[in-house]
Every structure is written in C-alpha cells, then in structure tokens.
Amino acid sequence: MKAAIITGGGAGIGRAAALRFARDGIGVTVADIDGAGAEETVSSIEKAGGKAVAIRTDVSKDDDVAAMVDKTLSTFGSLDYAFNNAGIEGHQEPVHALARADWERVIVINLTGTWLCMKYELTVMRERGSGAIVNNASIAGLVGFTSLSHYVASKHGVIGLTRAAALEAGPLGIRVNALCPGVIETAMVKRAKEENPEMIKAVTAAHPLHRVGQPEEVAELAWWLCTGAPFMTGCAIPIDGGYTAQ
C-alpha cells in the first residue's frame, strides 16, 4: 500500500486532502497539532473504508516531525507522498506595529515547519528513489497583502524552498511542487473575516469567479500533483479563482 503524510489534516484543506488520498486507496497519516481533530479525520476515513492513522504533531518541533515520519513507516511500510499543509495566518498588523513574537511564530510554523517536514520526508524518499511532495503556499506567496507581512514572507519562502528542493530531488526521482490557494472556506478565513471583514470581502470580490474556494477543490489539486503529474516539479500553481491572473 502506498502511503501519504498530510499535515494540518485535522480540519479544512488538510482534512479534505486526507479524505481524497484515502479514497484513492492510499494509507494516510493525519498529522495535526489538534490531536482530536486528527482523530476525527481518521474516523471519517475509516468509516468510508480507507486506512489512516492519527498523530499529534507540532511541525515546528524536530522530534514531532521525526515521530510523524516514523509512524508512517511503521504503520504502512512506506512513504510515497506528502502534503505539507499545516500553517497559521498570525495577527494582522502593519510592518511597523508587528510584534517580534508574532513574526517569529508565523515564520517558524509556516516556513521552518515546512522545511522540517521536507527534511525528514526527503530522507526517506531519497533512500527509496521515488516520491512526491506538495507544499501548501498561498497566493500570498505570489503577491503581497497589507498587514500580513509575516504570512506573506513565510509563503514566499515556502515557494523558494519548494523550488530549491525540486532541483536537488529531481535527479533522484522525487518531485516537489507547491500550490497557492486563494480565499478558501476554512477556519483560517473565518478568523480573518472576524478580524478584518472588509479586507476579506474585498479580496473575495477580486477573484474573477466571485466566490471563495472550497477545501475539496484544493485537495483535488494536491492529490493530482502527487499522483498524476509525472513531469511537473518546482512549480507554484495558483488555485485562486483567477486572482493572480489580473
């Protein structure tokens, strides 16, 4: 059985991705700092006839990430795919008013966390000589947004990290890509609406499709990039209702 790791799999895009991968007969490790959320995702997968295991994981901690990969290998015997999806948005503040603690928290989870996951995932995939990794960036990795400098910087970093890793891993038979969602109906966007409803309203209206995206739409792209895009690596693909086409 092929196996995948989905971080941030306890809700939103991560949960939708875990369900999509499992529907394809792939064993899924559902990793999330919210252990109860991860267990709920696993329960949904098992009810649908799939195979999954939950593990509480803080992607900013080496020991947690190493345990996540070890759990995948001990449960399924392989690691073929990874969707590094875990991330946070942080508080909205202009650059001059942003607290250092807020900056560092977003960077360490979104960027360092993605690097740590790749570090341990690639160690296994290099030994196998195959694999595919997808990192969840954002349209904020392609353009700027006011009052979100920490988030924007972290997601630009994820895209740069993806491209560097793709160059290193490509000759070994491993593909690394990033996807860049626009406004998706998740808890993160709900929190942003509460904090700055006018910004979210304006950003949503700026999507040419004039709607927000759904987690399942992003999950489908993550699944395809892992399982069905053999000549794609080093890409950062918008899934944003046309926002970045303008």
Secondary structure by P-SEA (a helix, b strand, c coil): cbbbbbccccccaaaaaaaaaaaacbbbbccccaaaaaaaaaaaaaaacccccccccccccaaaaaaaaaaaaaacccccbbbccccccccccccccccaaaaaaaaaacaaaaaaaaaaaaaaaaaaccbbbbbbccccccccccccaaaaaaaaaaaaaaaaaaaaaccccbbbbbbbbcccccaaaaaaaaacaaaaaaaaaaccccccccaaaaaaaaaaaacccccccccccccccccccc
